[in-house]
Amino acid sequence: MPNSISDPREAIRARAIAEGFDIIRFTRAAAPADVGTRLKTFLGQGRHGTMDWMARNAERRADPQTLWPEARSIIVLGANYGPDHDPLDALSRPDIGAISVYAQGGDYHDILKSKLKRLAAFVAGEFAADVKVFIDTAPVLEKPLAQAAGLGWQGKHTNLVSRDFGSWLFLGSVFTTLALEPDAAESDHCGQCRACLDICPTKAFPAPYQLDARRCISYLTIEHKGPIPRAFREAIGNRIYGCDDCLAVCPWNKFARTARETQFHARAELRHARLADLARLDDPGFRDIFRGSPIKRIGLDRFVRTVLIGIGNSKEQSLAPVAEDLLGDASPLVRAMAVWALSRLLDADRFAMLAKKHTQEPDGDVRAEWDAIFLPAFASG
């Protein structure tokens, strides 16, 4: 039987809190102002890089009514994943891999999807409404919807900022045919601050509120499948999966708190993972250590590619044998980054000796790494 509660929002809010969500708001199933235009501009400038799925689903992504015409309301939910430590501390340890906070615990897609499904079943059962559940693998612009619903605002780094939770909110949504009174949208509270823009190691923000993903370390280390462009490797430092710099420096984090969901807490083996150990992982070892982690999705080769960039930036000559061992790896992507790492760790004579053994490499990407190092020297000589 449908629930007779005059304002179903309170029942939904109470159930969402019980499921483990930290903030719940409501908005209309309509496109937020200017979101379609901004998405079109972003795609038109090619700032999505190789994320072709964004362009394929652009119309549905921009407008909830195109995605599901029958939807009348959207329940927007946030789950706090605030860390119990400063994410920037890992950057001062060149021998370890800095992993983005969101990936140090369990995979939030799996954790939140089950919670969203239970909440959606409650709404459907209690209020005789149709429902659909979305998390960020679906074509939904969650951050603009979250701002429209009042969870926070999109800061100058384009990420959501909350007055209650700072930078650390996972987002999910339940679309429904149930008509719900919308909450007021959140206004922008960034003021004159530009801390997030100034700290970006690769200058990925062409202007406030604009992101060029092709320069973003999170994109380069997670979404980008090929060799990471040489122009960005040094700036990556020891960030081997994602980057939290622009999130971590936000002044609104003074209101942040540690996640109450224990599955979001950092696993010890990922919080201080040694680059040498990570570079030596084979496929079974990779699958074992990253079981239940979003890192598993990028696969061993792309992961070790970025670990080798961290090794090359470490200035730790003791890590050179680790990189040298990978010159014979089955993956040309790994071999190419091993070349680069060794060019940063070895003196010229030792590196030249290695080159005599390995410069017959036929693969284009690996060959390009050797050439990028030696050809300029020949040209200047």
LINGI-V733546 format. One record per pair of residues at least 12 apart in sequence whose ideal C-beta (glycine too) atoms are under 7 Angstrom apart, sorted by the first residue. I is the first residue (numbers start at 0). J is the second residue. D is the distance in whole Angstrom. If there is no record, write none. Layout:
BEGIN
((I J D) (I J D))
END
This chain:
BEGIN
((1 126 6) (1 127 4) (2 125 4) (2 126 6) (7 126 5) (7 177 7) (7 179 7) (8 25 6) (8 179 6) (8 180 7) (10 125 7) (11 74 6) (11 122 6) (14 118 6) (14 121 5) (15 76 6) (15 118 6) (18 114 4) (18 117 6) (18 118 5) (19 78 7) (19 114 6) (19 260 6) (20 76 4) (20 77 7) (20 78 5) (20 114 7) (21 77 6) (21 78 6) (21 79 4) (21 164 7) (22 77 4) (22 150 6) (22 163 7) (23 74 7) (23 76 5) (24 75 5) (24 148 4) (24 149 5) (24 150 5) (24 182 4) (25 72 6) (25 74 6) (25 148 6) (25 179 5) (25 180 7) (25 181 5) (25 182 5) (26 73 5) (26 75 6) (26 144 6) (26 147 5) (26 148 4) (26 181 5) (26 182 7) (27 72 6) (27 181 5) (28 63 4) (28 64 6) (28 70 4) (28 71 6) (28 72 6) (28 73 5) (28 174 6) (29 63 6) (29 64 7) (30 61 6) (30 62 4) (30 63 7) (31 143 4) (31 144 7) (31 146 7) (31 147 5) (34 61 6) (34 140 6) (34 143 5) (35 61 4) (35 62 6) (38 57 6) (38 60 7) (38 61 5) (42 54 5) (42 57 6) (46 210 7) (46 211 5) (46 212 6) (46 213 6) (47 212 6) (48 212 5) (48 213 4) (48 218 6) (48 222 7) (48 223 7) (49 222 7) (49 223 6) (49 224 7) (50 212 7) (50 222 6) (56 138 4) (59 138 5) (60 138 4) (60 139 7) (60 140 6) (61 140 7) (63 174 7) (66 138 6) (66 139 7) (67 131 6) (67 174 6) (69 129 7) (69 176 5) (70 174 4) (70 175 7) (70 176 6) (71 175 7) (71 176 6) (71 177 7) (71 178 5) (72 175 5) (72 177 6) (72 178 6) (72 179 4) (73 144 6) (73 172 5) (73 174 5) (74 172 6) (74 173 4) (74 175 7) (75 144 6) (75 145 5) (75 148 4) (75 150 6) (75 170 7) (75 172 5) (76 171 5) (76 172 7) (77 145 7) (77 150 5) (77 164 7) (77 168 4) (77 169 7) (77 170 6) (78 111 6) (78 168 7) (78 169 5) (78 260 6) (79 164 5) (79 167 6) (79 168 6) (79 256 7) (79 258 5) (79 259 7) (80 100 7) (80 101 6) (80 107 7) (80 167 5) (80 169 6) (80 258 5) (80 263 4) (81 164 6) (81 165 7) (81 167 4) (81 255 5) (81 256 5) (81 257 5) (81 258 5) (82 100 5) (82 265 7) (83 257 5) (85 247 7) (86 100 5) (86 243 4) (86 247 5) (87 244 7) (87 247 5) (90 236 6) (90 237 7) (93 237 6) (93 312 7) (93 313 4) (93 314 6) (93 315 6) (94 273 6) (94 274 6) (94 313 6) (94 315 6) (95 237 7) (95 271 5) (95 272 6) (95 273 6) (95 274 6) (96 237 6) (96 239 4) (96 272 5) (96 274 5) (96 277 6) (96 306 6) (96 309 6) (97 237 5) (97 238 5) (97 239 6) (98 239 6) (98 240 5) (98 241 7) (98 269 5) (99 217 7) (99 240 6) (99 241 3) (99 242 7) (99 243 5) (100 243 6) (102 240 6) (102 241 6) (102 292 6) (102 293 5) (102 294 5) (103 265 4) (103 266 6) (103 269 5) (103 270 6) (104 262 6) (104 263 4) (104 264 5) (104 265 6) (104 266 6) (105 262 4) (105 263 7) (105 291 5) (106 291 6) (106 292 6) (106 293 5) (107 169 5) (107 263 7) (108 134 6) (108 136 6) (108 293 7) (110 262 5) (111 134 6) (111 169 6) (111 171 5) (112 132 7) (112 134 6) (115 132 4) (115 134 7) (115 171 5) (115 173 6) (116 132 6) (118 173 6) (119 132 5) (119 173 5) (122 173 7) (122 175 6) (122 177 7) (126 177 5) (128 175 5) (128 176 5) (128 177 4) (129 175 7) (129 176 4) (130 173 6) (130 174 7) (130 175 5) (131 174 5) (132 173 6) (133 171 7) (133 172 5) (133 174 7) (134 171 5) (135 170 7) (139 172 6) (141 170 4) (141 172 6) (142 159 5) (144 172 6) (145 159 5) (145 170 6) (146 184 6) (146 185 5) (147 184 5) (148 182 6) (149 182 4) (149 183 5) (149 184 6) (149 185 5) (150 168 7) (150 185 7) (151 168 7) (151 185 6) (152 185 5) (152 186 7) (152 187 5) (152 188 6) (153 208 7) (154 189 5) (154 195 6) (154 249 7) (155 189 5) (155 193 6) (155 195 6) (155 196 6) (155 207 4) (155 208 6) (156 195 4) (156 196 7) (156 204 7) (156 245 4) (157 208 6) (157 210 5) (158 246 6) (160 249 6) (160 251 5) (162 188 7) (162 251 6) (162 254 6) (163 254 6) (164 255 6) (165 249 6) (165 251 5) (165 252 4) (165 254 6) (165 255 4) (166 246 4) (166 249 5) (166 252 6) (167 255 6) (192 250 6) (193 207 7) (194 248 4) (194 249 7) (194 250 7) (195 245 4) (195 248 6) (195 249 6) (198 244 5) (198 245 6) (198 248 5) (199 244 6) (199 245 6) (200 216 7) (200 234 4) (200 236 7) (200 244 7) (201 214 5) (201 215 7) (201 216 6) (201 231 5) (201 234 5) (202 214 6) (203 215 4) (214 231 7) (216 235 6) (216 238 5) (216 242 4) (217 241 5) (217 242 5) (219 231 6) (220 238 7) (220 239 7) (220 240 6) (220 241 6) (220 305 5) (221 240 7) (221 241 6) (221 297 6) (224 301 6) (226 332 6) (226 335 5) (226 336 7) (226 364 5) (227 308 6) (229 371 7) (232 308 5) (232 339 7) (233 312 6) (235 308 5) (235 312 7) (236 312 5) (237 274 7) (237 309 4) (237 312 6) (237 313 7) (239 305 5) (239 306 5) (239 309 5) (240 294 6) (240 305 7) (268 288 6) (274 306 6) (274 309 5) (274 310 5) (274 313 7) (274 318 7) (275 318 6) (275 321 5) (277 306 5) (278 303 6) (278 306 5) (278 307 6) (278 310 6) (278 321 5) (278 325 7) (279 321 7) (280 299 7) (282 299 5) (285 299 4) (285 302 7) (300 330 4) (300 332 5) (300 333 6) (301 332 7) (303 333 5) (304 332 5) (304 333 6) (304 336 5) (307 322 6) (307 325 7) (307 333 7) (307 336 4) (307 337 6) (307 340 5) (308 336 6) (310 322 6) (310 340 5) (311 339 6) (311 340 3) (311 343 4) (311 344 7) (312 343 7) (316 344 5) (318 344 7) (319 341 6) (319 344 4) (319 345 6) (322 337 5) (322 340 4) (322 341 5) (322 344 7) (323 341 6) (325 337 4) (326 357 6) (331 362 4) (331 364 5) (331 365 5) (332 364 7) (334 365 5) (335 364 5) (335 365 5) (335 368 5) (338 365 6) (338 368 4) (338 369 6) (339 368 6) (341 353 6) (342 372 5) (354 369 6) (354 373 7))
END
